[in-house]
């Protein structure tokens, strides 16, 4: 994919500047990336969708790339993130869109489809299954508390490590090239296939250690990642820093209350899910997948790709694109 071939769009909405790229004409597929990535993570899907007669739109999410990164930690709640997706959807001015997400972009896509079924006729997500809104937790028990309980007295967890302002940023930004290469490799399928990990990394590590100490730096690049790809990510993060991205994690405790108006509701539109068999980091568990099957009203496609890791649309683009196009074509 040549970046020069892409349309570059900037809109002002929700008090910030929002950037997105687009290519092609036809029904719209709106893509939301995760941590710590970029619209660029959808490069293979942008090409495949546009060639198949769709308008592929990939956002720079709040805190990333050409989209603003507000200083206020509270500006990264789930309703703010959904609001950005809706703003781009309205700017596109399509009657109905398919919304798609990966990693953190997956819950944003899931919940966008939940709260705005009038805008999004279908939803497709990778690596993070649908989890229905559960409402507010007791004041003394929040999501951070539950994560600490699961970690136990001797372990940390990456989402907990990201909570402390400045600590996570300093660790991640000490060597951005190393951080990005290590993170992209460590939770990919190739880290398991090469024998560097016996199974996928689950995000837990010894208490007192830094997140980046857990990263495995490969001797050679994985097959799905080039030096050019890595340099794009490094350039983007060098400009913005990691603060906007980790601020998403610092709003986890507010998720239940923010989504409480939709407790008991589910997504009724057609839905799609794919995960990787070695991906243990973002809720891609058999129990969550089983619950998702029971909860979603019209789950039309689900597949776990054997040997694949977390970066599904980059690690296995041909399989993702084929399944995605089959799903979207069936809607039309």
Secondary structure as GFF3:
##gff-version 3
##sequence-region A 1 332
A	DSSP	three_ten_helix	3	5	.	.	.	ID=ss1
A	DSSP	beta_strand	7	13	.	.	.	ID=ss2
A	DSSP	beta_strand	16	23	.	.	.	ID=ss3
A	DSSP	beta_strand	28	32	.	.	.	ID=ss4
A	DSSP	three_ten_helix	39	42	.	.	.	ID=ss5
A	DSSP	alpha_helix	43	51	.	.	.	ID=ss6
A	DSSP	beta_strand	55	59	.	.	.	ID=ss7
A	DSSP	three_ten_helix	73	76	.	.	.	ID=ss8
A	DSSP	alpha_helix	78	92	.	.	.	ID=ss9
A	DSSP	beta_strand	97	102	.	.	.	ID=ss10
A	DSSP	alpha_helix	104	115	.	.	.	ID=ss11
A	DSSP	beta_strand	120	126	.	.	.	ID=ss12
A	DSSP	alpha_helix	143	151	.	.	.	ID=ss13
A	DSSP	beta_strand	155	157	.	.	.	ID=ss14
A	DSSP	alpha_helix	158	161	.	.	.	ID=ss15
A	DSSP	alpha_helix	167	173	.	.	.	ID=ss16
A	DSSP	alpha_helix	176	186	.	.	.	ID=ss17
A	DSSP	alpha_helix	189	193	.	.	.	ID=ss18
A	DSSP	beta_strand	204	206	.	.	.	ID=ss19
A	DSSP	three_ten_helix	211	214	.	.	.	ID=ss20
A	DSSP	alpha_helix	227	240	.	.	.	ID=ss21
A	DSSP	alpha_helix	243	249	.	.	.	ID=ss22
A	DSSP	three_ten_helix	252	254	.	.	.	ID=ss23
A	DSSP	alpha_helix	255	258	.	.	.	ID=ss24
A	DSSP	three_ten_helix	260	262	.	.	.	ID=ss25
A	DSSP	beta_strand	270	276	.	.	.	ID=ss26
A	DSSP	alpha_helix	286	295	.	.	.	ID=ss27
A	DSSP	beta_strand	299	305	.	.	.	ID=ss28
A	DSSP	alpha_helix	312	315	.	.	.	ID=ss29
A	DSSP	alpha_helix	317	331	.	.	.	ID=ss30
###
